[in-house]
Amino acid sequence: MSLGADDRKWLADLTSGRVRYEEPMSRHTSFRVGGPAEAFVAPETSDELSALVTGLAGRGIPYQVVGGGTNLIVTDAGISGVVISLGPGMSKILIENISASRFMATVMAGTSLRLFCSHVIRNGLKGMNFALGIPGTVGGAIRMNAGTALGWISDVLESITVLYPSGLQETIGRNALSFSYRKLLLPRLTCGEALCHQTIIVSGSFSLAGASSTDLKQEAREILKNRKCRQPVALPSAGCIFKNPPSGKSAGELIDLCGLKGLKIGGAQVSEKHANFIVNTGSAAAADILSLMDRVRQTVFKRFDVNLEPEVIVIGN
Ligand SMILES: Cc1cc2nc3c(=O)[nH]c(=O)nc-3n(C[C@H](O)[C@H](O)[C@H](O)COP(=O)(O)OP(=O)(O)OC[C@H]3O[C@@H](n4cnc5c(N)ncnc54)[C@H](O)[C@@H]3O)c2cc1C
């Protein structure tokens, strides 16, 4: 526990009472697992977010930002400090025409990636179809450099605006950003504190081209149909659980070759449909998923000498 009575009063005042205590994170993750957040706040404006972050940093209270929770495993013990959830309250899309055929979409971090993709398709803008079907928010997608075989966020991202614990906001162009497979390395400003505070992505700007909305819609239908055939979308998961190794067979192929499809620990199971998905069959705890991940890693390492690296982010005590 890191919140005292004075901190709780400050949080209640700042959020007009919207702060929730002991909020089950299973309500905020696509895996539907995770213990309680000591406090859970969903800011409704950039100003509220900024006041929250500077106040938390000033008080030495740890915080953790989450988007749609679609790439997260929250431990069963839950999270000390404050979880800041960027969702519908921090959602906005602004499109500007920057030349005859180029457009810049500036999107707030809490915007659903699905909503952004369908918005640009409707408006005849090309560039985001690669991301169709990826759940979560734009902020989470930028942080994870989300992508598919058709492209990555880093292909279309022009700049991001970040918020530091000091309250300072900075816009950073793509050339100053460091992307890798499923990761954007976020810059940190040293704030001279022992606590590790996270830099928050407030918005991102994407470079898009004019195109036929009808053609984009046709392409979108095919991409979504293809995904549905390959992925176990009916059961809770966090998408691909391991990153693909830099060369050779994909993580899914390696797991499949080890005969691990269908392997179960508690309520967690290696999907029968896609070996790189672990699904929650209904009653999984985070510990079941983590144990199953360990078992899969050990088995693949023993057989192929390949160390699978998790793609999902594990947070919590
Ligand atoms: C069925 C399914 C299919 C999926 N398919 C794909 C796929 O094809 N490709 C792919 O890349 N991923 C896929 N994923 C994984 C996931 O959807 C993506 O990684 C997504 O971009 C995560 O976004 P989120 O908002 O849910 O982030 P979260 O899961 O909430 O957070 C992920 C990380 O980002 C950080 N974060 C979130 N928001 C911010 C912010 N505003 N500022 C700073 N840090 C932030 C969090 O702290 C955390 O470290 C899939 C997941 C599911 C459940």
Ligand as a Chemical Component Dictionary entry (heavy atoms), coordinates in Angstrom:
data_LIG
# 
_chem_comp.id                   LIG 
_chem_comp.type                 NON-POLYMER 
_chem_comp.pdbx_formal_charge   0 
_chem_comp.three_letter_code    LIG 
# 
loop_
_chem_comp_atom.comp_id 
_chem_comp_atom.atom_id 
_chem_comp_atom.alt_atom_id 
_chem_comp_atom.type_symbol 
_chem_comp_atom.charge 
_chem_comp_atom.model_Cartn_x 
_chem_comp_atom.model_Cartn_y 
_chem_comp_atom.model_Cartn_z 
_chem_comp_atom.pdbx_ordinal 
LIG C1  C1  C 0 -7.002 -10.831 -29.945 1  
LIG C2  C2  C 0 -5.745 -9.973  -29.960 2  
LIG C3  C3  C 0 -5.055 -9.802  -31.152 3  
LIG C4  C4  C 0 -3.887 -9.012  -31.178 4  
LIG N1  N1  N 0 -3.233 -8.845  -32.362 5  
LIG C5  C5  C 0 -2.119 -8.067  -32.403 6  
LIG C6  C6  C 0 -1.439 -7.867  -33.655 7  
LIG O1  O1  O 0 -1.832 -8.350  -34.694 8  
LIG N2  N2  N 0 -0.322 -7.088  -33.635 9  
LIG C7  C7  C 0 0.138  -6.507  -32.500 10 
LIG O2  O2  O 0 1.156  -5.788  -32.546 11 
LIG N3  N3  N 0 -0.489 -6.684  -31.312 12 
LIG C8  C8  C 0 -1.605 -7.438  -31.237 13 
LIG N4  N4  N 0 -2.248 -7.633  -30.043 14 
LIG C9  C9  C 0 -1.672 -7.061  -28.806 15 
LIG C10 C10 C 0 -2.228 -5.656  -28.426 16 
LIG O3  O3  O 0 -3.531 -5.496  -28.927 17 
LIG C11 C11 C 0 -1.344 -4.530  -28.938 18 
LIG O4  O4  O 0 -0.044 -4.614  -28.405 19 
LIG C12 C12 C 0 -1.951 -3.164  -28.597 20 
LIG O5  O5  O 0 -1.307 -2.195  -29.379 21 
LIG C13 C13 C 0 -1.842 -2.795  -27.118 22 
LIG O6  O6  O 0 -2.611 -1.610  -26.898 23 
LIG P1  P1  P 0 -3.324 -1.339  -25.503 24 
LIG O7  O7  O 0 -3.920 0.012   -25.560 25 
LIG O8  O8  O 0 -4.238 -2.440  -25.167 26 
LIG O9  O9  O 0 -2.061 -1.320  -24.533 27 
LIG P2  P2  P 0 -1.967 -1.967  -23.067 28 
LIG O10 O10 O 0 -2.049 -3.444  -23.202 29 
LIG O11 O11 O 0 -2.901 -1.302  -22.152 30 
LIG O12 O12 O 0 -0.480 -1.553  -22.670 31 
LIG C14 C14 C 0 0.627  -2.123  -23.354 32 
LIG C15 C15 C 0 1.896  -1.341  -22.920 33 
LIG O13 O13 O 0 1.813  -0.012  -23.399 34 
LIG C16 C16 C 0 1.919  0.921   -22.322 35 
LIG N5  N5  N 0 1.027  2.034   -22.663 36 
LIG C17 C17 C 0 -0.289 1.991   -22.969 37 
LIG N6  N6  N 0 -0.747 3.222   -23.242 38 
LIG C18 C18 C 0 0.311  4.068   -23.086 39 
LIG C19 C19 C 0 0.471  5.472   -23.191 40 
LIG N7  N7  N 0 -0.529 6.283   -23.555 41 
LIG N8  N8  N 0 1.696  6.005   -22.931 42 
LIG C20 C20 C 0 2.738  5.205   -22.565 43 
LIG N9  N9  N 0 2.645  3.872   -22.447 44 
LIG C21 C21 C 0 1.439  3.308   -22.709 45 
LIG C22 C22 C 0 1.489  0.166   -21.076 46 
LIG O14 O14 O 0 2.084  0.723   -19.922 47 
LIG C23 C23 C 0 2.051  -1.221  -21.391 48 
LIG O15 O15 O 0 3.437  -1.247  -21.105 49 
LIG C24 C24 C 0 -3.420 -8.407  -29.985 50 
LIG C25 C25 C 0 -4.137 -8.573  -28.781 51 
LIG C26 C26 C 0 -5.285 -9.340  -28.764 52 
LIG C27 C27 C 0 -6.053 -9.496  -27.479 53 
# 
loop_
_chem_comp_bond.comp_id 
_chem_comp_bond.atom_id_1 
_chem_comp_bond.atom_id_2 
_chem_comp_bond.value_order 
_chem_comp_bond.pdbx_ordinal 
LIG C1  C2  SING 1  
LIG C2  C3  SING 2  
LIG C2  C26 DOUB 3  
LIG C3  C4  DOUB 4  
LIG C4  N1  SING 5  
LIG C4  C24 SING 6  
LIG N1  C5  DOUB 7  
LIG C5  C6  SING 8  
LIG C5  C8  SING 9  
LIG C6  O1  DOUB 10 
LIG C6  N2  SING 11 
LIG N2  C7  SING 12 
LIG C7  O2  DOUB 13 
LIG C7  N3  SING 14 
LIG N3  C8  DOUB 15 
LIG C8  N4  SING 16 
LIG N4  C9  SING 17 
LIG N4  C24 SING 18 
LIG C9  C10 SING 19 
LIG C10 O3  SING 20 
LIG C10 C11 SING 21 
LIG C11 O4  SING 22 
LIG C11 C12 SING 23 
LIG C12 O5  SING 24 
LIG C12 C13 SING 25 
LIG C13 O6  SING 26 
LIG O6  P1  SING 27 
LIG P1  O7  DOUB 28 
LIG P1  O8  SING 29 
LIG P1  O9  SING 30 
LIG O9  P2  SING 31 
LIG P2  O10 DOUB 32 
LIG P2  O11 SING 33 
LIG P2  O12 SING 34 
LIG O12 C14 SING 35 
LIG C14 C15 SING 36 
LIG C15 O13 SING 37 
LIG C15 C23 SING 38 
LIG O13 C16 SING 39 
LIG C16 N5  SING 40 
LIG C16 C22 SING 41 
LIG N5  C17 SING 42 
LIG N5  C21 SING 43 
LIG C17 N6  DOUB 44 
LIG N6  C18 SING 45 
LIG C18 C19 SING 46 
LIG C18 C21 DOUB 47 
LIG C19 N7  SING 48 
LIG C19 N8  DOUB 49 
LIG N8  C20 SING 50 
LIG C20 N9  DOUB 51 
LIG N9  C21 SING 52 
LIG C22 O14 SING 53 
LIG C22 C23 SING 54 
LIG C23 O15 SING 55 
LIG C24 C25 DOUB 56 
LIG C25 C26 SING 57 
LIG C26 C27 SING 58 
# 
